[in-house]
């Protein structure tokens, strides 16, 4: 894992502690459609169907979409079992995560 990925993962953990993460496919989809999501992250090893579904949904709703980390790493970042996707619900935290990912 690159340094910026580690920083982004720790920012996701911080978002979780702040109660600003919707994790799992159902919660992530609801957050995007309700307009709460400011960033959607899918695991690199998530199924192609999952990545395509959320990629298309995020394009339609104009929500930034990124793929990084594995399911295990994504789950560990939020202190849960493995996760295929999650949504960050705080605009500032989402921006900070994107900034870290863009610097890679």
C-alpha positions as CSV (number, residue, x, y, z in Angstrom):
1,X,0.0,0.0,0.0
2,X,1.4,3.4,-1.0
3,X,1.8,6.2,1.6
4,X,-1.1,8.2,0.1
5,X,-3.3,5.2,0.2
6,X,-2.5,4.7,3.9
7,X,-3.4,8.4,4.5
8,X,-6.6,8.1,2.5
9,X,-7.5,4.9,4.5
10,X,-6.9,6.6,7.8
11,X,-9.1,9.5,6.6
12,X,-11.8,7.0,5.9
13,X,-11.3,5.6,9.4
14,X,-11.7,9.2,10.7
15,X,-14.9,9.6,8.7
16,X,-16.2,6.4,10.2
17,X,-15.5,7.6,13.7
18,X,-17.3,10.8,12.9
19,X,-20.3,8.8,11.8
20,X,-19.9,10.0,8.2
21,X,-19.6,6.7,6.3
22,X,-22.3,4.5,4.7
23,X,-20.8,1.1,4.1
24,X,-22.0,-1.9,2.2
25,X,-23.7,-1.9,-1.2
26,X,-27.3,-1.2,0.0
27,X,-26.3,1.7,2.3
28,X,-23.9,3.2,-0.3
29,X,-26.6,3.1,-3.0
30,X,-29.1,4.8,-0.7
31,X,-26.6,7.5,0.2
32,X,-25.8,8.3,-3.4
33,X,-29.5,8.4,-4.5
34,X,-30.5,10.5,-1.4
35,X,-27.7,13.0,-2.3
36,X,-25.7,12.4,0.9
37,X,-22.6,10.9,-0.6
38,X,-19.7,13.1,-1.5
39,X,-17.3,10.3,-2.5
40,X,-17.9,6.6,-3.2
41,X,-15.0,4.2,-2.8
42,X,-15.0,0.6,-4.2
43,X,-12.5,-2.0,-3.4
44,X,-10.1,-2.9,-6.3
45,X,-11.0,-6.6,-5.9
46,X,-14.8,-5.9,-5.8
47,X,-16.7,-7.7,-8.6
48,X,-16.7,-6.0,-12.1
49,X,-20.5,-5.8,-11.8
50,X,-20.2,-3.8,-8.5
51,X,-17.6,-1.4,-9.9
52,X,-19.7,-0.9,-13.1
53,X,-22.9,-0.4,-11.1
54,X,-21.4,2.2,-8.8
55,X,-19.3,3.8,-11.5
56,X,-22.4,4.4,-13.6
57,X,-24.5,5.5,-10.6
58,X,-21.9,8.0,-9.5
59,X,-21.5,9.4,-13.0
60,X,-25.3,9.9,-13.2
61,X,-25.6,11.5,-9.7
62,X,-22.3,13.4,-10.2
63,X,-20.5,11.9,-7.2
64,X,-16.8,11.2,-7.3
65,X,-16.0,7.5,-7.6
66,X,-12.6,5.9,-6.8
67,X,-11.3,2.3,-6.7
68,X,-8.5,1.6,-4.3
69,X,-7.6,-0.8,-1.5
70,X,-8.7,-4.4,-1.2
71,X,-12.0,-5.5,0.4
72,X,-10.1,-6.5,3.5
73,X,-8.1,-3.2,3.7
74,X,-11.3,-1.2,3.1
75,X,-13.1,-3.1,5.9
76,X,-10.1,-2.7,8.2
77,X,-10.1,1.1,7.6
78,X,-13.6,1.4,9.1
79,X,-13.1,-1.3,11.7
80,X,-15.4,-3.9,10.2
81,X,-15.4,-7.1,8.2
82,X,-14.4,-6.8,4.5
83,X,-16.3,-4.2,2.5
84,X,-16.7,-3.9,-1.3
85,X,-17.8,-0.3,-1.2
86,X,-18.6,2.7,1.0
87,X,-19.7,6.3,0.7
88,X,-18.2,9.2,2.6
89,X,-20.9,11.6,3.7
90,X,-18.8,14.6,4.8
91,X,-17.8,17.0,2.0
92,X,-14.5,18.1,3.6
93,X,-13.4,14.6,4.5
94,X,-14.3,13.4,1.0
95,X,-12.2,16.2,-0.5
96,X,-9.2,15.4,1.8
97,X,-9.4,11.7,0.7
98,X,-9.6,12.6,-3.0
99,X,-6.6,15.0,-2.5
100,X,-4.5,12.1,-1.1
101,X,-5.6,9.8,-4.0
102,X,-4.9,12.4,-6.6
103,X,-1.3,12.8,-5.4
104,X,-0.4,9.2,-6.2
